[in-house]
Amino acid sequence: MFRDEQEAARIGVSGVPAFVADRNAALSGVQSAESLQKLIQHVRLPE
């Protein structure tokens, strides 16, 4: 469990609900549909 907590902190999870995309980006707390869409686009598009 400690390892899971470290991973969550690394990607920015600080509360629930938490939305994690590709283990590299995350949003915590209640989010709008627009915010979730941006999260998905962020991990789908090459940088």
C-alpha distance matrix in Angstrom:
0.0 3.8 5.4 5.1 6.3 8.7 9.9 10.6 12.5 14.3 15.7 16.6 14.5 15.2 15.6 16.2 17.6 16.4 18.3 17.1 19.8 19.7 16.4 18.9 19.9 18.5 20.1 18.7 20.7 23.8 25.5 29.0 29.9 31.3 28.1 26.2 29.2 29.1 25.4 26.3 29.4 27.7 25.6 28.5 31.2 31.5 31.7
3.8 0.0 3.8 5.4 5.1 6.3 8.7 9.8 10.6 12.4 14.6 15.4 13.9 14.4 15.7 17.1 18.8 17.3 19.2 17.8 20.4 20.2 16.6 18.4 19.5 18.4 20.1 18.8 21.1 24.5 26.1 29.7 30.8 31.8 28.4 26.9 29.8 29.3 25.6 26.9 29.7 27.6 25.7 28.9 31.2 31.2 31.0
5.4 3.8 0.0 3.8 5.4 5.0 6.2 8.6 9.9 10.5 12.7 14.3 13.4 14.8 16.4 17.7 19.0 16.8 18.0 15.9 18.1 17.3 13.7 15.6 17.3 16.8 19.1 18.5 21.3 24.5 25.7 29.0 29.8 30.6 27.2 25.5 28.1 27.4 23.7 24.7 27.4 25.2 23.0 26.1 28.3 28.1 28.0
5.1 5.4 3.8 0.0 3.8 5.4 5.1 6.1 8.6 9.8 10.9 12.3 10.7 12.4 13.5 14.3 15.4 13.2 14.5 12.7 15.2 15.0 11.5 13.8 14.9 14.0 16.1 15.4 18.0 21.1 22.2 25.6 26.3 27.4 24.1 22.2 24.9 24.6 20.8 21.8 24.7 22.8 20.7 23.8 26.3 26.5 26.7
6.3 5.1 5.4 3.8 0.0 3.8 5.4 5.1 6.2 8.6 10.2 10.5 8.9 9.7 11.2 12.8 14.5 12.6 14.6 13.4 16.3 16.6 13.1 14.5 15.0 13.6 15.1 13.8 16.4 19.8 21.2 24.8 26.0 26.9 23.4 22.1 25.1 24.5 20.9 22.5 25.3 23.2 21.6 25.0 27.2 27.5 27.2
8.7 6.3 5.0 5.4 3.8 0.0 3.8 5.4 5.2 6.2 8.9 10.0 9.8 11.0 13.5 15.6 17.1 14.6 16.0 14.1 16.4 16.2 12.4 13.2 14.3 13.7 15.8 15.2 18.2 21.7 22.7 26.1 27.2 27.6 24.0 22.9 25.6 24.5 20.9 22.5 25.0 22.4 20.8 24.3 26.2 26.0 25.3
9.9 8.7 6.2 5.1 5.4 3.8 0.0 3.8 5.4 5.0 6.5 8.7 8.6 11.1 13.3 14.9 15.8 12.8 13.4 10.9 12.9 12.4 8.6 9.8 11.2 11.0 13.7 13.9 17.2 20.4 20.8 24.0 24.7 25.1 21.6 20.2 22.6 21.6 17.9 19.2 21.6 19.2 17.3 20.7 22.7 22.6 22.3
10.6 9.8 8.6 6.1 5.1 5.4 3.8 0.0 3.8 5.4 5.5 6.2 5.0 7.5 9.6 11.2 12.2 9.3 10.6 9.0 11.7 12.4 8.9 9.9 10.0 8.7 10.6 10.3 13.4 16.7 17.4 20.8 21.8 22.4 18.8 17.6 20.4 19.5 16.0 17.7 20.4 18.2 16.8 20.3 22.4 22.9 22.5
12.5 10.6 9.9 8.6 6.2 5.2 5.4 3.8 0.0 3.8 5.5 5.1 5.5 6.8 10.0 12.7 14.1 11.5 13.0 11.6 14.2 14.9 11.4 11.2 11.0 9.9 11.5 10.9 14.1 17.7 18.4 21.8 23.3 23.4 19.7 19.1 21.9 20.5 17.2 19.5 21.8 19.1 18.3 22.0 23.6 23.8 22.8
14.3 12.4 10.5 9.8 8.6 6.2 5.0 5.4 3.8 0.0 3.8 5.6 7.7 9.9 13.2 15.5 16.5 13.3 13.7 11.5 13.1 13.1 9.6 8.7 9.4 9.7 12.2 12.8 16.4 19.6 19.7 22.7 23.8 23.5 19.8 19.1 21.5 19.7 16.3 18.4 20.2 17.2 16.2 19.9 21.2 20.9 19.8
15.7 14.6 12.7 10.9 10.2 8.9 6.5 5.5 5.5 3.8 0.0 3.8 6.0 9.2 12.0 13.8 14.2 10.7 10.5 8.2 9.6 10.2 7.1 5.9 5.8 6.0 8.9 10.3 14.0 16.9 16.5 19.3 20.1 19.8 16.2 15.4 17.7 16.0 12.6 14.7 16.6 13.8 12.9 16.6 18.1 18.3 17.5
16.6 15.4 14.3 12.3 10.5 10.0 8.7 6.2 5.1 5.6 3.8 0.0 3.8 6.1 9.2 11.7 12.4 9.3 10.1 9.1 11.3 12.9 10.3 9.0 7.4 5.9 7.1 7.6 11.2 14.4 14.3 17.5 18.9 18.7 14.9 14.7 17.4 15.7 12.7 15.5 17.5 14.9 14.8 18.5 19.9 20.5 19.4
14.5 13.9 13.4 10.7 8.9 9.8 8.6 5.0 5.5 7.7 6.0 3.8 0.0 3.8 6.0 8.1 9.1 6.3 8.1 8.1 11.3 13.3 10.7 10.7 8.9 6.2 6.5 5.5 8.9 12.3 13.0 16.5 18.0 18.5 14.9 14.2 17.5 16.5 13.4 15.8 18.5 16.5 16.1 19.6 21.5 22.6 22.0
15.2 14.4 14.8 12.4 9.7 11.0 11.1 7.5 6.8 9.9 9.2 6.1 3.8 0.0 3.8 7.3 9.2 7.8 10.7 11.5 14.8 17.1 14.5 14.4 12.4 9.4 8.5 6.0 8.1 11.9 13.4 17.1 19.3 19.9 16.4 16.3 19.7 18.8 16.1 18.8 21.4 19.5 19.6 23.0 24.8 25.9 25.1
15.6 15.7 16.4 13.5 11.2 13.5 13.3 9.6 10.0 13.2 12.0 9.2 6.0 3.8 0.0 3.8 6.2 6.3 9.9 11.8 15.4 18.1 15.9 16.4 14.2 10.7 8.9 5.4 5.9 9.5 11.9 15.7 18.0 19.3 16.1 15.7 19.4 19.2 16.6 19.1 22.0 20.7 20.7 23.9 26.0 27.6 27.2
16.2 17.1 17.7 14.3 12.8 15.6 14.9 11.2 12.7 15.5 13.8 11.7 8.1 7.3 3.8 0.0 2.9 4.9 8.6 11.2 14.8 17.8 16.1 17.2 14.9 11.2 9.3 6.1 5.4 8.0 10.8 14.4 16.3 18.3 15.5 14.5 18.2 18.8 16.3 18.2 21.5 20.8 20.6 23.4 25.9 27.9 27.9
17.6 18.8 19.0 15.4 14.5 17.1 15.8 12.2 14.1 16.5 14.2 12.4 9.1 9.2 6.2 2.9 0.0 3.8 6.8 10.0 13.4 16.5 15.5 16.7 14.2 10.5 8.5 6.0 5.1 6.5 9.0 12.3 13.9 16.1 13.6 12.2 15.9 16.9 14.6 16.2 19.6 19.3 19.1 21.6 24.2 26.5 26.8
16.4 17.3 16.8 13.2 12.6 14.6 12.8 9.3 11.5 13.3 10.7 9.3 6.3 7.8 6.3 4.9 3.8 0.0 3.8 6.4 10.0 13.0 11.9 12.9 10.5 6.9 5.7 4.4 6.0 8.2 9.2 12.6 13.7 15.3 12.4 10.7 14.3 14.8 11.9 13.6 16.9 16.2 15.8 18.6 21.1 23.1 23.4
18.3 19.2 18.0 14.5 14.6 16.0 13.4 10.6 13.0 13.7 10.5 10.1 8.1 10.7 9.9 8.6 6.8 3.8 0.0 3.8 6.7 10.1 9.9 10.9 8.4 5.4 5.2 6.4 8.4 9.4 9.0 11.7 11.8 13.2 10.4 8.0 11.2 11.9 8.8 9.9 13.4 13.1 12.4 14.9 17.7 19.9 20.5
17.1 17.8 15.9 12.7 13.4 14.1 10.9 9.0 11.6 11.5 8.2 9.1 8.1 11.5 11.8 11.2 10.0 6.4 3.8 0.0 3.8 6.6 6.1 7.5 5.9 4.3 6.6 8.7 11.5 13.0 12.3 14.7 14.5 15.2 12.3 9.9 12.3 12.3 8.6 9.3 12.6 11.6 10.2 13.0 15.8 17.4 18.1
19.8 20.4 18.1 15.2 16.3 16.4 12.9 11.7 14.2 13.1 9.6 11.3 11.3 14.8 15.4 14.8 13.4 10.0 6.7 3.8 0.0 3.8 5.5 6.3 5.4 6.1 8.8 11.7 14.5 15.5 13.9 15.5 14.5 14.8 12.3 9.6 10.9 10.7 7.1 6.7 9.8 8.9 6.7 9.3 12.3 14.0 15.1
19.7 20.2 17.3 15.0 16.6 16.2 12.4 12.4 14.9 13.1 10.2 12.9 13.3 17.1 18.1 17.8 16.5 13.0 10.1 6.6 3.8 0.0 3.8 5.3 6.7 8.8 12.1 14.9 18.0 19.2 17.7 19.2 18.1 18.1 15.7 13.2 13.8 13.4 9.9 9.0 11.2 9.9 6.6 9.0 11.8 12.7 14.1
16.4 16.6 13.7 11.5 13.1 12.4 8.6 8.9 11.4 9.6 7.1 10.3 10.7 14.5 15.9 16.1 15.5 11.9 9.9 6.1 5.5 3.8 0.0 3.8 6.1 7.7 11.4 13.6 17.0 18.9 18.0 20.2 19.7 19.8 16.9 14.7 16.1 15.3 11.6 11.7 14.1 12.1 9.4 12.4 14.8 15.2 15.8
18.9 18.4 15.6 13.8 14.5 13.2 9.8 9.9 11.2 8.7 5.9 9.0 10.7 14.4 16.4 17.2 16.7 12.9 10.9 7.5 6.3 5.3 3.8 0.0 3.8 6.9 10.6 13.4 17.0 19.0 17.6 19.6 19.3 18.7 15.6 14.2 15.3 13.7 10.2 11.1 12.6 9.9 7.8 11.4 13.0 13.0 12.9
19.9 19.5 17.3 14.9 15.0 14.3 11.2 10.0 11.0 9.4 5.8 7.4 8.9 12.4 14.2 14.9 14.2 10.5 8.4 5.9 5.4 6.7 6.1 3.8 0.0 3.8 7.2 10.3 13.8 15.6 14.0 16.0 16.0 15.3 12.1 10.9 12.5 10.7 7.2 9.1 10.9 8.2 7.4 11.2 12.8 13.6 13.4
18.5 18.4 16.8 14.0 13.6 13.7 11.0 8.7 9.9 9.7 6.0 5.9 6.2 9.4 10.7 11.2 10.5 6.9 5.4 4.3 6.1 8.8 7.7 6.9 3.8 0.0 3.8 6.7 10.1 12.1 11.0 13.6 14.2 14.1 10.6 9.5 12.0 10.9 7.4 9.8 12.3 10.5 10.2 13.6 15.5 17.0 16.8
20.1 20.1 19.1 16.1 15.1 15.8 13.7 10.6 11.5 12.2 8.9 7.1 6.5 8.5 8.9 9.3 8.5 5.7 5.2 6.6 8.8 12.1 11.4 10.6 7.2 3.8 0.0 3.8 6.8 8.6 7.6 10.5 11.8 12.0 8.4 8.0 11.3 10.4 7.8 10.7 13.3 12.0 12.6 15.7 17.5 19.4 19.0
18.7 18.8 18.5 15.4 13.8 15.2 13.9 10.3 10.9 12.8 10.3 7.6 5.5 6.0 5.4 6.1 6.0 4.4 6.4 8.7 11.7 14.9 13.6 13.4 10.3 6.7 3.8 0.0 3.8 6.8 7.7 11.3 13.4 14.2 10.8 10.6 14.2 13.8 11.5 14.2 16.9 15.8 16.2 19.3 21.2 23.1 22.7
20.7 21.1 21.3 18.0 16.4 18.2 17.2 13.4 14.1 16.4 14.0 11.2 8.9 8.1 5.9 5.4 5.1 6.0 8.4 11.5 14.5 18.0 17.0 17.0 13.8 10.1 6.8 3.8 0.0 3.8 6.2 9.9 12.6 14.0 11.2 11.3 15.0 15.2 13.5 16.1 18.9 18.3 19.0 21.8 23.8 26.0 25.7
23.8 24.5 24.5 21.1 19.8 21.7 20.4 16.7 17.7 19.6 16.9 14.4 12.3 11.9 9.5 8.0 6.5 8.2 9.4 13.0 15.5 19.2 18.9 19.0 15.6 12.1 8.6 6.8 3.8 0.0 3.8 7.0 9.8 11.8 9.8 10.0 13.5 14.4 13.5 15.7 18.4 18.5 19.6 21.8 23.8 26.4 26.4
25.5 26.1 25.7 22.2 21.2 22.7 20.8 17.4 18.4 19.7 16.5 14.3 13.0 13.4 11.9 10.8 9.0 9.2 9.0 12.3 13.9 17.7 18.0 17.6 14.0 11.0 7.6 7.7 6.2 3.8 0.0 3.8 6.6 8.0 6.1 6.7 10.0 10.9 10.5 12.8 15.1 15.4 16.9 18.9 20.7 23.5 23.5
29.0 29.7 29.0 25.6 24.8 26.1 24.0 20.8 21.8 22.7 19.3 17.5 16.5 17.1 15.7 14.4 12.3 12.6 11.7 14.7 15.5 19.2 20.2 19.6 16.0 13.6 10.5 11.3 9.9 7.0 3.8 0.0 3.8 5.3 5.2 6.5 8.7 10.0 10.9 12.7 14.4 15.5 17.4 18.7 20.2 23.4 23.6
29.9 30.8 29.8 26.3 26.0 27.2 24.7 21.8 23.3 23.8 20.1 18.9 18.0 19.3 18.0 16.3 13.9 13.7 11.8 14.5 14.5 18.1 19.7 19.3 16.0 14.2 11.8 13.4 12.6 9.8 6.6 3.8 0.0 3.8 5.5 5.2 6.1 8.7 9.9 10.6 12.3 14.2 15.9 16.5 18.2 21.7 22.4
31.3 31.8 30.6 27.4 26.9 27.6 25.1 22.4 23.4 23.5 19.8 18.7 18.5 19.9 19.3 18.3 16.1 15.3 13.2 15.2 14.8 18.1 19.8 18.7 15.3 14.1 12.0 14.2 14.0 11.8 8.0 5.3 3.8 0.0 3.8 5.5 5.0 6.2 8.7 10.0 10.5 12.2 14.7 15.3 16.2 19.6 19.9
28.1 28.4 27.2 24.1 23.4 24.0 21.6 18.8 19.7 19.8 16.2 14.9 14.9 16.4 16.1 15.5 13.6 12.4 10.4 12.3 12.3 15.7 16.9 15.6 12.1 10.6 8.4 10.8 11.2 9.8 6.1 5.2 5.5 3.8 0.0 3.8 5.4 5.1 6.3 8.8 9.9 10.5 12.8 14.4 15.5 18.4 18.4
26.2 26.9 25.5 22.2 22.1 22.9 20.2 17.6 19.1 19.1 15.4 14.7 14.2 16.3 15.7 14.5 12.2 10.7 8.0 9.9 9.6 13.2 14.7 14.2 10.9 9.5 8.0 10.6 11.3 10.0 6.7 6.5 5.2 5.5 3.8 0.0 3.8 5.4 5.0 6.3 8.7 9.8 11.2 12.5 14.4 17.6 18.2
29.2 29.8 28.1 24.9 25.1 25.6 22.6 20.4 21.9 21.5 17.7 17.4 17.5 19.7 19.4 18.2 15.9 14.3 11.2 12.3 10.9 13.8 16.1 15.3 12.5 12.0 11.3 14.2 15.0 13.5 10.0 8.7 6.1 5.0 5.4 3.8 0.0 3.8 5.4 5.2 6.2 8.5 10.3 10.6 12.1 15.6 16.6
29.1 29.3 27.4 24.6 24.5 24.5 21.6 19.5 20.5 19.7 16.0 15.7 16.5 18.8 19.2 18.8 16.9 14.8 11.9 12.3 10.7 13.4 15.3 13.7 10.7 10.9 10.4 13.8 15.2 14.4 10.9 10.0 8.7 6.2 5.1 5.4 3.8 0.0 3.8 5.4 5.0 6.0 8.8 9.8 10.5 13.5 13.8
25.4 25.6 23.7 20.8 20.9 20.9 17.9 16.0 17.2 16.3 12.6 12.7 13.4 16.1 16.6 16.3 14.6 11.9 8.8 8.6 7.1 9.9 11.6 10.2 7.2 7.4 7.8 11.5 13.5 13.5 10.5 10.9 9.9 8.7 6.3 5.0 5.4 3.8 0.0 3.8 5.5 5.1 6.7 8.8 10.3 13.0 13.4
26.3 26.9 24.7 21.8 22.5 22.5 19.2 17.7 19.5 18.4 14.7 15.5 15.8 18.8 19.1 18.2 16.2 13.6 9.9 9.3 6.7 9.0 11.7 11.1 9.1 9.8 10.7 14.2 16.1 15.7 12.8 12.7 10.6 10.0 8.8 6.3 5.2 5.4 3.8 0.0 3.8 5.4 5.5 6.2 8.7 11.9 13.3
29.4 29.7 27.4 24.7 25.3 25.0 21.6 20.4 21.8 20.2 16.6 17.5 18.5 21.4 22.0 21.5 19.6 16.9 13.4 12.6 9.8 11.2 14.1 12.6 10.9 12.3 13.3 16.9 18.9 18.4 15.1 14.4 12.3 10.5 9.9 8.7 6.2 5.0 5.5 3.8 0.0 3.8 5.5 5.0 6.0 9.5 10.9
27.7 27.6 25.2 22.8 23.2 22.4 19.2 18.2 19.1 17.2 13.8 14.9 16.5 19.5 20.7 20.8 19.3 16.2 13.1 11.6 8.9 9.9 12.1 9.9 8.2 10.5 12.0 15.8 18.3 18.5 15.4 15.5 14.2 12.2 10.5 9.8 8.5 6.0 5.1 5.4 3.8 0.0 3.8 5.6 5.7 8.1 8.4
25.6 25.7 23.0 20.7 21.6 20.8 17.3 16.8 18.3 16.2 12.9 14.8 16.1 19.6 20.7 20.6 19.1 15.8 12.4 10.2 6.7 6.6 9.4 7.8 7.4 10.2 12.6 16.2 19.0 19.6 16.9 17.4 15.9 14.7 12.8 11.2 10.3 8.8 6.7 5.5 5.5 3.8 0.0 3.8 5.7 7.5 8.9
28.5 28.9 26.1 23.8 25.0 24.3 20.7 20.3 22.0 19.9 16.6 18.5 19.6 23.0 23.9 23.4 21.6 18.6 14.9 13.0 9.3 9.0 12.4 11.4 11.2 13.6 15.7 19.3 21.8 21.8 18.9 18.7 16.5 15.3 14.4 12.5 10.6 9.8 8.8 6.2 5.0 5.6 3.8 0.0 3.8 6.6 9.3
31.2 31.2 28.3 26.3 27.2 26.2 22.7 22.4 23.6 21.2 18.1 19.9 21.5 24.8 26.0 25.9 24.2 21.1 17.7 15.8 12.3 11.8 14.8 13.0 12.8 15.5 17.5 21.2 23.8 23.8 20.7 20.2 18.2 16.2 15.5 14.4 12.1 10.5 10.3 8.7 6.0 5.7 5.7 3.8 0.0 3.8 6.4
31.5 31.2 28.1 26.5 27.5 26.0 22.6 22.9 23.8 20.9 18.3 20.5 22.6 25.9 27.6 27.9 26.5 23.1 19.9 17.4 14.0 12.7 15.2 13.0 13.6 17.0 19.4 23.1 26.0 26.4 23.5 23.4 21.7 19.6 18.4 17.6 15.6 13.5 13.0 11.9 9.5 8.1 7.5 6.6 3.8 0.0 3.8
31.7 31.0 28.0 26.7 27.2 25.3 22.3 22.5 22.8 19.8 17.5 19.4 22.0 25.1 27.2 27.9 26.8 23.4 20.5 18.1 15.1 14.1 15.8 12.9 13.4 16.8 19.0 22.7 25.7 26.4 23.5 23.6 22.4 19.9 18.4 18.2 16.6 13.8 13.4 13.3 10.9 8.4 8.9 9.3 6.4 3.8 0.0
